[in-house]
């Protein structure tokens, strides 16, 4: 090969191996990349079911009301999820119950959860001299069923976190609703007994073990139950439950 031909070939290779960045429309490239989303590895619905009865207005361990402590614990738990590499895999909804059942937050992606709002269940309940859970569990059952049906062809599951600080008045019916949910192999129930530093006049502290046992039976298994009056431990239990069910570390 002549020197002239070799030189021409080398020049051609060099000229085609470089990209002229000055000719790229970076605005269009940035706009295109911003619309890209990481595919969801799984679809995890997390449903918080919170006692909003009058006793949740009592002081907790921090001196603030138990309802306020609960709101803070939930926000801290979901803040952790929002910084997770799998944050786009989670959806969340919130319910409060007492005499009535209220869907505080309709199902949204965790990434859209507003950490600046107050989710104290007592703020959403107008009648609170009773603790009736069954109606809420029926609504939660319908939501979980719809979620799993909508994502039937995907890796989907639902975690329900039930919290109470005392006696569930319609316990037998509530337990029945929970047991119906447990029959679905993609639904898991975690429960928390939020202990009190003070008790209502009609309740006997000697019955505390019975209250705990009742809440434990609502959970899918003992590892998904905790009894505490520490809001930090409640938050940690929530995070552990979510990690256990979704099988990832946050």
VEXKE-576510 format. One record per residue (C-alpha): chain; y, x, z. Coordinates in nm, 3 decimals. Layout:
# VEXKE-576510
<roro><cadena>A</cadena><y>Y</y><x>X</x><z>Z</z></roro>
...
# end
This chain:
# VEXKE-576510
<roro><cadena>A</cadena><y>0.000</y><x>0.000</x><z>0.000</z></roro>
<roro><cadena>A</cadena><y>0.339</y><x>0.142</x><z>-0.094</z></roro>
<roro><cadena>A</cadena><y>0.595</y><x>0.226</x><z>0.172</z></roro>
<roro><cadena>A</cadena><y>0.832</y><x>-0.027</x><z>0.020</z></roro>
<roro><cadena>A</cadena><y>0.575</y><x>-0.310</x><z>0.041</z></roro>
<roro><cadena>A</cadena><y>0.476</y><x>-0.213</x><z>0.397</z></roro>
<roro><cadena>A</cadena><y>0.841</y><x>-0.218</x><z>0.506</z></roro>
<roro><cadena>A</cadena><y>0.894</y><x>-0.559</x><z>0.347</z></roro>
<roro><cadena>A</cadena><y>0.585</y><x>-0.700</x><z>0.523</z></roro>
<roro><cadena>A</cadena><y>0.691</y><x>-0.566</x><z>0.864</z></roro>
<roro><cadena>A</cadena><y>1.040</y><x>-0.708</x><z>0.820</z></roro>
<roro><cadena>A</cadena><y>0.894</y><x>-1.050</x><z>0.734</z></roro>
<roro><cadena>A</cadena><y>0.671</y><x>-1.050</x><z>1.041</z></roro>
<roro><cadena>A</cadena><y>0.957</y><x>-0.957</x><z>1.271</z></roro>
<roro><cadena>A</cadena><y>1.184</y><x>-1.224</x><z>1.131</z></roro>
<roro><cadena>A</cadena><y>0.931</y><x>-1.504</x><z>1.182</z></roro>
<roro><cadena>A</cadena><y>0.822</y><x>-1.400</x><z>1.533</z></roro>
<roro><cadena>A</cadena><y>1.157</y><x>-1.478</x><z>1.697</z></roro>
<roro><cadena>A</cadena><y>1.312</y><x>-1.813</x><z>1.789</z></roro>
<roro><cadena>A</cadena><y>1.683</y><x>-1.857</x><z>1.754</z></roro>
<roro><cadena>A</cadena><y>1.770</y><x>-2.041</x><z>2.077</z></roro>
<roro><cadena>A</cadena><y>2.126</y><x>-2.094</x><z>1.958</z></roro>
<roro><cadena>A</cadena><y>1.996</y><x>-2.346</x><z>1.704</z></roro>
<roro><cadena>A</cadena><y>1.803</y><x>-2.559</x><z>1.957</z></roro>
<roro><cadena>A</cadena><y>1.962</y><x>-2.884</x><z>2.074</z></roro>
<roro><cadena>A</cadena><y>1.921</y><x>-2.816</x><z>2.448</z></roro>
<roro><cadena>A</cadena><y>2.070</y><x>-3.154</x><z>2.544</z></roro>
<roro><cadena>A</cadena><y>1.806</y><x>-3.338</x><z>2.346</z></roro>
<roro><cadena>A</cadena><y>1.534</y><x>-3.110</x><z>2.485</z></roro>
<roro><cadena>A</cadena><y>1.646</y><x>-3.169</x><z>2.845</z></roro>
<roro><cadena>A</cadena><y>1.665</y><x>-3.544</x><z>2.790</z></roro>
<roro><cadena>A</cadena><y>1.315</y><x>-3.545</x><z>2.645</z></roro>
<roro><cadena>A</cadena><y>1.167</y><x>-3.340</x><z>2.927</z></roro>
<roro><cadena>A</cadena><y>1.334</y><x>-3.559</x><z>3.191</z></roro>
<roro><cadena>A</cadena><y>1.134</y><x>-3.857</x><z>3.068</z></roro>
<roro><cadena>A</cadena><y>0.802</y><x>-3.680</x><z>3.112</z></roro>
<roro><cadena>A</cadena><y>0.598</y><x>-3.785</x><z>3.418</z></roro>
<roro><cadena>A</cadena><y>0.296</y><x>-3.624</x><z>3.574</z></roro>
<roro><cadena>A</cadena><y>-0.008</y><x>-3.849</x><z>3.522</z></roro>
<roro><cadena>A</cadena><y>-0.124</y><x>-4.024</x><z>3.839</z></roro>
<roro><cadena>A</cadena><y>-0.443</y><x>-3.875</x><z>3.979</z></roro>
<roro><cadena>A</cadena><y>-0.507</y><x>-4.190</x><z>4.182</z></roro>
<roro><cadena>A</cadena><y>-0.348</y><x>-4.520</x><z>4.288</z></roro>
<roro><cadena>A</cadena><y>-0.313</y><x>-4.548</x><z>4.666</z></roro>
<roro><cadena>A</cadena><y>-0.157</y><x>-4.857</x><z>4.822</z></roro>
<roro><cadena>A</cadena><y>-0.044</y><x>-4.813</x><z>5.184</z></roro>
<roro><cadena>A</cadena><y>0.035</y><x>-5.136</x><z>5.371</z></roro>
<roro><cadena>A</cadena><y>0.204</y><x>-5.122</x><z>5.712</z></roro>
<roro><cadena>A</cadena><y>0.141</y><x>-5.431</x><z>5.928</z></roro>
<roro><cadena>A</cadena><y>0.376</y><x>-5.421</x><z>6.227</z></roro>
<roro><cadena>A</cadena><y>0.394</y><x>-5.622</x><z>6.547</z></roro>
<roro><cadena>A</cadena><y>0.742</y><x>-5.774</x><z>6.570</z></roro>
<roro><cadena>A</cadena><y>0.690</y><x>-5.975</x><z>6.889</z></roro>
<roro><cadena>A</cadena><y>0.928</y><x>-5.972</x><z>7.184</z></roro>
<roro><cadena>A</cadena><y>0.747</y><x>-5.692</x><z>7.366</z></roro>
<roro><cadena>A</cadena><y>0.834</y><x>-5.455</x><z>7.080</z></roro>
<roro><cadena>A</cadena><y>1.195</y><x>-5.478</x><z>7.200</z></roro>
<roro><cadena>A</cadena><y>1.090</y><x>-5.311</x><z>7.527</z></roro>
<roro><cadena>A</cadena><y>1.173</y><x>-4.942</x><z>7.579</z></roro>
<roro><cadena>A</cadena><y>0.926</y><x>-4.690</x><z>7.442</z></roro>
<roro><cadena>A</cadena><y>0.866</y><x>-4.332</x><z>7.546</z></roro>
<roro><cadena>A</cadena><y>1.201</y><x>-4.214</x><z>7.407</z></roro>
<roro><cadena>A</cadena><y>1.399</y><x>-4.488</x><z>7.584</z></roro>
<roro><cadena>A</cadena><y>1.470</y><x>-4.664</x><z>7.255</z></roro>
<roro><cadena>A</cadena><y>1.286</y><x>-4.985</x><z>7.171</z></roro>
<roro><cadena>A</cadena><y>0.930</y><x>-4.958</x><z>7.045</z></roro>
<roro><cadena>A</cadena><y>1.038</y><x>-5.131</x><z>6.726</z></roro>
<roro><cadena>A</cadena><y>1.297</y><x>-4.860</x><z>6.662</z></roro>
<roro><cadena>A</cadena><y>1.046</y><x>-4.587</x><z>6.740</z></roro>
<roro><cadena>A</cadena><y>0.803</y><x>-4.745</x><z>6.497</z></roro>
<roro><cadena>A</cadena><y>1.064</y><x>-4.759</x><z>6.221</z></roro>
<roro><cadena>A</cadena><y>1.135</y><x>-4.389</x><z>6.271</z></roro>
<roro><cadena>A</cadena><y>0.764</y><x>-4.302</x><z>6.264</z></roro>
<roro><cadena>A</cadena><y>0.710</y><x>-4.489</x><z>5.939</z></roro>
<roro><cadena>A</cadena><y>1.010</y><x>-4.325</x><z>5.773</z></roro>
<roro><cadena>A</cadena><y>0.894</y><x>-3.980</x><z>5.883</z></roro>
<roro><cadena>A</cadena><y>0.544</y><x>-4.048</x><z>5.747</z></roro>
<roro><cadena>A</cadena><y>0.673</y><x>-4.166</x><z>5.410</z></roro>
<roro><cadena>A</cadena><y>0.924</y><x>-3.880</x><z>5.394</z></roro>
<roro><cadena>A</cadena><y>0.623</y><x>-3.649</x><z>5.406</z></roro>
<roro><cadena>A</cadena><y>0.466</y><x>-3.838</x><z>5.118</z></roro>
<roro><cadena>A</cadena><y>0.787</y><x>-3.821</x><z>4.917</z></roro>
<roro><cadena>A</cadena><y>0.771</y><x>-3.441</x><z>4.928</z></roro>
<roro><cadena>A</cadena><y>0.402</y><x>-3.430</x><z>4.842</z></roro>
<roro><cadena>A</cadena><y>0.293</y><x>-3.297</x><z>4.503</z></roro>
<roro><cadena>A</cadena><y>0.109</y><x>-3.629</x><z>4.466</z></roro>
<roro><cadena>A</cadena><y>0.405</y><x>-3.848</x><z>4.556</z></roro>
<roro><cadena>A</cadena><y>0.377</y><x>-4.048</x><z>4.233</z></roro>
<roro><cadena>A</cadena><y>0.027</y><x>-4.160</x><z>4.335</z></roro>
<roro><cadena>A</cadena><y>0.138</y><x>-4.379</x><z>4.627</z></roro>
<roro><cadena>A</cadena><y>0.273</y><x>-4.732</x><z>4.658</z></roro>
<roro><cadena>A</cadena><y>0.384</y><x>-4.895</x><z>4.983</z></roro>
<roro><cadena>A</cadena><y>0.464</y><x>-5.233</x><z>5.135</z></roro>
<roro><cadena>A</cadena><y>0.563</y><x>-5.346</x><z>5.487</z></roro>
<roro><cadena>A</cadena><y>0.491</y><x>-5.662</x><z>5.687</z></roro>
<roro><cadena>A</cadena><y>0.606</y><x>-5.786</x><z>6.028</z></roro>
<roro><cadena>A</cadena><y>0.429</y><x>-6.052</x><z>6.232</z></roro>
<roro><cadena>A</cadena><y>0.483</y><x>-6.255</x><z>6.550</z></roro>
<roro><cadena>A</cadena><y>0.503</y><x>-6.635</x><z>6.541</z></roro>
<roro><cadena>A</cadena><y>0.566</y><x>-6.590</x><z>6.171</z></roro>
<roro><cadena>A</cadena><y>0.470</y><x>-6.353</x><z>5.891</z></roro>
<roro><cadena>A</cadena><y>0.737</y><x>-6.164</x><z>5.696</z></roro>
<roro><cadena>A</cadena><y>0.696</y><x>-5.930</x><z>5.400</z></roro>
<roro><cadena>A</cadena><y>0.971</y><x>-5.683</x><z>5.496</z></roro>
<roro><cadena>A</cadena><y>0.931</y><x>-5.464</x><z>5.189</z></roro>
<roro><cadena>A</cadena><y>0.759</y><x>-5.578</x><z>4.873</z></roro>
<roro><cadena>A</cadena><y>0.537</y><x>-5.323</x><z>4.705</z></roro>
<roro><cadena>A</cadena><y>0.724</y><x>-5.024</x><z>4.561</z></roro>
<roro><cadena>A</cadena><y>0.638</y><x>-4.663</x><z>4.467</z></roro>
<roro><cadena>A</cadena><y>0.669</y><x>-4.431</x><z>4.767</z></roro>
<roro><cadena>A</cadena><y>0.919</y><x>-4.218</x><z>4.577</z></roro>
<roro><cadena>A</cadena><y>1.158</y><x>-4.518</x><z>4.575</z></roro>
<roro><cadena>A</cadena><y>1.131</y><x>-4.584</x><z>4.950</z></roro>
<roro><cadena>A</cadena><y>1.478</y><x>-4.582</x><z>5.112</z></roro>
<roro><cadena>A</cadena><y>1.472</y><x>-4.355</x><z>5.416</z></roro>
<roro><cadena>A</cadena><y>1.819</y><x>-4.468</x><z>5.524</z></roro>
<roro><cadena>A</cadena><y>1.721</y><x>-4.828</x><z>5.599</z></roro>
<roro><cadena>A</cadena><y>1.603</y><x>-4.970</x><z>5.932</z></roro>
<roro><cadena>A</cadena><y>1.245</y><x>-5.101</x><z>5.929</z></roro>
<roro><cadena>A</cadena><y>1.230</y><x>-5.215</x><z>6.291</z></roro>
<roro><cadena>A</cadena><y>0.998</y><x>-5.519</x><z>6.263</z></roro>
<roro><cadena>A</cadena><y>1.188</y><x>-5.705</x><z>6.535</z></roro>
<roro><cadena>A</cadena><y>1.494</y><x>-5.717</x><z>6.309</z></roro>
<roro><cadena>A</cadena><y>1.306</y><x>-5.933</x><z>6.059</z></roro>
<roro><cadena>A</cadena><y>1.143</y><x>-6.181</x><z>6.298</z></roro>
<roro><cadena>A</cadena><y>1.322</y><x>-6.497</x><z>6.416</z></roro>
<roro><cadena>A</cadena><y>1.042</y><x>-6.640</x><z>6.634</z></roro>
<roro><cadena>A</cadena><y>0.878</y><x>-6.378</x><z>6.851</z></roro>
<roro><cadena>A</cadena><y>0.724</y><x>-6.524</x><z>7.166</z></roro>
<roro><cadena>A</cadena><y>0.374</y><x>-6.505</x><z>7.017</z></roro>
<roro><cadena>A</cadena><y>0.163</y><x>-6.248</x><z>6.831</z></roro>
<roro><cadena>A</cadena><y>-0.015</y><x>-6.413</x><z>6.540</z></roro>
<roro><cadena>A</cadena><y>-0.174</y><x>-6.170</x><z>6.294</z></roro>
<roro><cadena>A</cadena><y>-0.416</y><x>-6.375</x><z>6.080</z></roro>
<roro><cadena>A</cadena><y>-0.156</y><x>-6.518</x><z>5.839</z></roro>
<roro><cadena>A</cadena><y>-0.027</y><x>-6.171</x><z>5.763</z></roro>
<roro><cadena>A</cadena><y>-0.377</y><x>-6.035</x><z>5.706</z></roro>
<roro><cadena>A</cadena><y>-0.440</y><x>-6.313</x><z>5.457</z></roro>
<roro><cadena>A</cadena><y>-0.125</y><x>-6.214</x><z>5.265</z></roro>
<roro><cadena>A</cadena><y>-0.228</y><x>-5.847</x><z>5.281</z></roro>
<roro><cadena>A</cadena><y>-0.574</y><x>-5.936</x><z>5.152</z></roro>
<roro><cadena>A</cadena><y>-0.416</y><x>-6.108</x><z>4.849</z></roro>
<roro><cadena>A</cadena><y>-0.191</y><x>-5.809</x><z>4.782</z></roro>
<roro><cadena>A</cadena><y>-0.477</y><x>-5.558</x><z>4.804</z></roro>
<roro><cadena>A</cadena><y>-0.695</y><x>-5.774</x><z>4.579</z></roro>
<roro><cadena>A</cadena><y>-0.422</y><x>-5.795</x><z>4.315</z></roro>
<roro><cadena>A</cadena><y>-0.352</y><x>-5.421</x><z>4.337</z></roro>
<roro><cadena>A</cadena><y>-0.715</y><x>-5.321</x><z>4.294</z></roro>
<roro><cadena>A</cadena><y>-0.764</y><x>-5.572</x><z>4.013</z></roro>
<roro><cadena>A</cadena><y>-0.457</y><x>-5.442</x><z>3.827</z></roro>
<roro><cadena>A</cadena><y>-0.590</y><x>-5.086</x><z>3.859</z></roro>
<roro><cadena>A</cadena><y>-0.958</y><x>-5.167</x><z>3.819</z></roro>
<roro><cadena>A</cadena><y>-1.011</y><x>-4.898</x><z>3.555</z></roro>
<roro><cadena>A</cadena><y>-0.837</y><x>-4.633</x><z>3.763</z></roro>
<roro><cadena>A</cadena><y>-0.910</y><x>-4.438</x><z>4.081</z></roro>
<roro><cadena>A</cadena><y>-0.750</y><x>-4.695</x><z>4.313</z></roro>
<roro><cadena>A</cadena><y>-0.777</y><x>-4.784</x><z>4.680</z></roro>
<roro><cadena>A</cadena><y>-0.584</y><x>-4.953</x><z>4.961</z></roro>
<roro><cadena>A</cadena><y>-0.511</y><x>-4.846</x><z>5.319</z></roro>
<roro><cadena>A</cadena><y>-0.388</y><x>-5.101</x><z>5.573</z></roro>
<roro><cadena>A</cadena><y>-0.230</y><x>-4.970</x><z>5.895</z></roro>
<roro><cadena>A</cadena><y>-0.218</y><x>-5.242</x><z>6.165</z></roro>
<roro><cadena>A</cadena><y>-0.010</y><x>-5.192</x><z>6.479</z></roro>
<roro><cadena>A</cadena><y>0.025</y><x>-5.399</x><z>6.796</z></roro>
<roro><cadena>A</cadena><y>0.146</y><x>-5.326</x><z>7.147</z></roro>
<roro><cadena>A</cadena><y>-0.039</y><x>-5.606</x><z>7.323</z></roro>
<roro><cadena>A</cadena><y>-0.265</y><x>-5.905</x><z>7.281</z></roro>
<roro><cadena>A</cadena><y>-0.316</y><x>-6.060</x><z>6.937</z></roro>
<roro><cadena>A</cadena><y>-0.317</y><x>-6.431</x><z>7.020</z></roro>
<roro><cadena>A</cadena><y>-0.529</y><x>-6.539</x><z>6.722</z></roro>
<roro><cadena>A</cadena><y>-0.758</y><x>-6.239</x><z>6.759</z></roro>
<roro><cadena>A</cadena><y>-1.091</y><x>-6.390</x><z>6.648</z></roro>
<roro><cadena>A</cadena><y>-0.942</y><x>-6.522</x><z>6.325</z></roro>
<roro><cadena>A</cadena><y>-0.754</y><x>-6.195</x><z>6.269</z></roro>
<roro><cadena>A</cadena><y>-1.074</y><x>-5.995</x><z>6.322</z></roro>
<roro><cadena>A</cadena><y>-1.250</y><x>-6.220</x><z>6.071</z></roro>
<roro><cadena>A</cadena><y>-0.976</y><x>-6.151</x><z>5.814</z></roro>
<roro><cadena>A</cadena><y>-1.005</y><x>-5.777</x><z>5.876</z></roro>
<roro><cadena>A</cadena><y>-1.383</y><x>-5.785</x><z>5.843</z></roro>
<roro><cadena>A</cadena><y>-1.349</y><x>-5.966</x><z>5.510</z></roro>
<roro><cadena>A</cadena><y>-1.123</y><x>-5.688</x><z>5.387</z></roro>
<roro><cadena>A</cadena><y>-1.368</y><x>-5.422</x><z>5.506</z></roro>
<roro><cadena>A</cadena><y>-1.632</y><x>-5.566</x><z>5.274</z></roro>
<roro><cadena>A</cadena><y>-1.437</y><x>-5.420</x><z>4.982</z></roro>
<roro><cadena>A</cadena><y>-1.543</y><x>-5.057</x><z>4.941</z></roro>
<roro><cadena>A</cadena><y>-1.194</y><x>-4.959</x><z>4.826</z></roro>
<roro><cadena>A</cadena><y>-1.012</y><x>-5.105</x><z>5.127</z></roro>
<roro><cadena>A</cadena><y>-0.973</y><x>-4.919</x><z>5.458</z></roro>
<roro><cadena>A</cadena><y>-0.811</y><x>-5.043</x><z>5.779</z></roro>
<roro><cadena>A</cadena><y>-0.651</y><x>-4.815</x><z>6.036</z></roro>
<roro><cadena>A</cadena><y>-0.524</y><x>-4.952</x><z>6.368</z></roro>
<roro><cadena>A</cadena><y>-0.284</y><x>-4.835</x><z>6.636</z></roro>
<roro><cadena>A</cadena><y>-0.248</y><x>-4.969</x><z>6.988</z></roro>
<roro><cadena>A</cadena><y>0.113</y><x>-4.887</x><z>7.079</z></roro>
<roro><cadena>A</cadena><y>0.090</y><x>-4.867</x><z>7.457</z></roro>
<roro><cadena>A</cadena><y>0.373</y><x>-4.983</x><z>7.679</z></roro>
<roro><cadena>A</cadena><y>0.559</y><x>-4.822</x><z>7.966</z></roro>
<roro><cadena>A</cadena><y>0.616</y><x>-5.173</x><z>8.102</z></roro>
<roro><cadena>A</cadena><y>0.418</y><x>-5.494</x><z>8.058</z></roro>
<roro><cadena>A</cadena><y>0.499</y><x>-5.855</x><z>8.020</z></roro>
<roro><cadena>A</cadena><y>0.468</y><x>-6.062</x><z>8.337</z></roro>
<roro><cadena>A</cadena><y>0.162</y><x>-6.254</x><z>8.216</z></roro>
<roro><cadena>A</cadena><y>-0.036</y><x>-5.943</x><z>8.123</z></roro>
<roro><cadena>A</cadena><y>-0.246</y><x>-5.743</x><z>8.367</z></roro>
<roro><cadena>A</cadena><y>-0.256</y><x>-5.364</x><z>8.333</z></roro>
<roro><cadena>A</cadena><y>-0.622</y><x>-5.382</x><z>8.435</z></roro>
<roro><cadena>A</cadena><y>-0.692</y><x>-5.543</x><z>8.097</z></roro>
<roro><cadena>A</cadena><y>-0.561</y><x>-5.239</x><z>7.908</z></roro>
<roro><cadena>A</cadena><y>-0.907</y><x>-5.115</x><z>7.808</z></roro>
<roro><cadena>A</cadena><y>-0.989</y><x>-5.457</x><z>7.663</z></roro>
<roro><cadena>A</cadena><y>-0.666</y><x>-5.452</x><z>7.459</z></roro>
<roro><cadena>A</cadena><y>-0.755</y><x>-5.110</x><z>7.322</z></roro>
<roro><cadena>A</cadena><y>-1.109</y><x>-5.215</x><z>7.236</z></roro>
<roro><cadena>A</cadena><y>-0.982</y><x>-5.520</x><z>7.051</z></roro>
<roro><cadena>A</cadena><y>-0.750</y><x>-5.310</x><z>6.836</z></roro>
<roro><cadena>A</cadena><y>-1.026</y><x>-5.056</x><z>6.772</z></roro>
<roro><cadena>A</cadena><y>-1.251</y><x>-5.328</x><z>6.628</z></roro>
<roro><cadena>A</cadena><y>-0.987</y><x>-5.408</x><z>6.366</z></roro>
<roro><cadena>A</cadena><y>-1.021</y><x>-5.057</x><z>6.220</z></roro>
<roro><cadena>A</cadena><y>-1.281</y><x>-4.956</x><z>5.964</z></roro>
<roro><cadena>A</cadena><y>-1.417</y><x>-4.694</x><z>6.205</z></roro>
<roro><cadena>A</cadena><y>-1.323</y><x>-4.525</x><z>6.533</z></roro>
<roro><cadena>A</cadena><y>-1.164</y><x>-4.224</x><z>6.363</z></roro>
<roro><cadena>A</cadena><y>-0.905</y><x>-4.460</x><z>6.216</z></roro>
<roro><cadena>A</cadena><y>-0.798</y><x>-4.595</x><z>6.556</z></roro>
<roro><cadena>A</cadena><y>-0.557</y><x>-4.447</x><z>6.807</z></roro>
<roro><cadena>A</cadena><y>-0.401</y><x>-4.562</x><z>7.133</z></roro>
<roro><cadena>A</cadena><y>-0.076</y><x>-4.399</x><z>7.235</z></roro>
<roro><cadena>A</cadena><y>0.279</y><x>-4.461</x><z>7.351</z></roro>
<roro><cadena>A</cadena><y>0.407</y><x>-4.147</x><z>7.179</z></roro>
<roro><cadena>A</cadena><y>0.589</y><x>-4.223</x><z>6.850</z></roro>
<roro><cadena>A</cadena><y>0.517</y><x>-3.870</x><z>6.725</z></roro>
<roro><cadena>A</cadena><y>0.144</y><x>-3.924</x><z>6.774</z></roro>
<roro><cadena>A</cadena><y>0.172</y><x>-4.258</x><z>6.594</z></roro>
<roro><cadena>A</cadena><y>0.337</y><x>-4.084</x><z>6.301</z></roro>
<roro><cadena>A</cadena><y>0.068</y><x>-3.814</x><z>6.299</z></roro>
<roro><cadena>A</cadena><y>-0.206</y><x>-4.078</x><z>6.305</z></roro>
<roro><cadena>A</cadena><y>-0.046</y><x>-4.251</x><z>6.006</z></roro>
<roro><cadena>A</cadena><y>-0.029</y><x>-3.925</x><z>5.811</z></roro>
<roro><cadena>A</cadena><y>-0.389</y><x>-3.837</x><z>5.905</z></roro>
<roro><cadena>A</cadena><y>-0.511</y><x>-4.181</x><z>5.801</z></roro>
<roro><cadena>A</cadena><y>-0.339</y><x>-4.158</x><z>5.463</z></roro>
<roro><cadena>A</cadena><y>-0.477</y><x>-3.807</x><z>5.409</z></roro>
<roro><cadena>A</cadena><y>-0.828</y><x>-3.913</x><z>5.509</z></roro>
<roro><cadena>A</cadena><y>-0.836</y><x>-4.213</x><z>5.277</z></roro>
<roro><cadena>A</cadena><y>-0.673</y><x>-4.045</x><z>4.978</z></roro>
<roro><cadena>A</cadena><y>-0.871</y><x>-3.724</x><z>5.044</z></roro>
<roro><cadena>A</cadena><y>-0.575</y><x>-3.495</x><z>4.990</z></roro>
<roro><cadena>A</cadena><y>-0.353</y><x>-3.279</x><z>5.207</z></roro>
<roro><cadena>A</cadena><y>0.012</y><x>-3.378</x><z>5.215</z></roro>
# end
